Amino acid sequence: MNQQGFAAEDIDTSRPHPARMYDYYLGGWDNYEVDRQAAEHVIRAHPQVRLSARANRAFLQRAVREVVRGGVRQIIDVGTGIPTSPNTHEVAREIAPDVRVAYVDNDPIVATHAGAKLTGTGQAGFVLGDVRDPEAILSRPEVRELIDFSEPVALLLVAVLHFVTDEEDPAGIVAAFADALPTGSHLILSHATAEPYEGYADGYTDVKARDSVVGTYKNATAGLNLRDRAAVEPLFGAFELLDPGLVRVPLWRPDGPVPGPEELNDTIFYGGVGRKG
């Protein structure tokens, strides 16, 4: 039994886990054969998934830099996934070395890497928790020790809410977090979609590929719930979207060349940043 409260045998290697599949998309090695097989099935159906994963990761980094430049000094990163450098605390501390980060994930294998890669530098902590239970996350002593809820917080829900079903109420989950955060807090959110990019004349949804990808995740520890822009935008709730709004992730305040319409069509993530106030 380790300090996170689970034994090694609690790690489920019989079914693919989205965090470990995402690690594979990013070129990582912290995954199992069952994850690699599922991820390769997704890649065959949608070869651009690795492009999307990299674009989503780059969005996270740009968004974190922006909110830290704006004065935020504490972050709760829910659904952080397998550590991939630069991690959230590394990006934030490029701007302000005193940023505190509470990492949260529901996969025990993430916890096995947290000490060395996420929390070893201090002012950062990790807890096992599920996005579907905001109250449990927010009440954890490790979170309360790091986060001062009288000061603005950046909440990261990056590539996590598409694993929450409509019945599990993703908008209600965001609202529960928002209720605990003070004015001036920010939400950094990204979400997968099957919706064609509106600026691409030949844009379309490959229904067969979409169904194959969704079917693969049905056999994983969490199913994939793709949503269009009209369904994702209301998830921000009390957080008012900052410019440029909810867009394909490469279009959110790019720091380099902007991809063309075809690549944007192949990038399956919407992303945005909202501010409470």
Summary of the structure (lengths in Angstrom):
residues: 277
radius of gyration: 17.7
end to end distance: 42.8
largest distance: 55.0
contacts: 905
relative contact order: 0.16
helix: 44%
strand: 15%
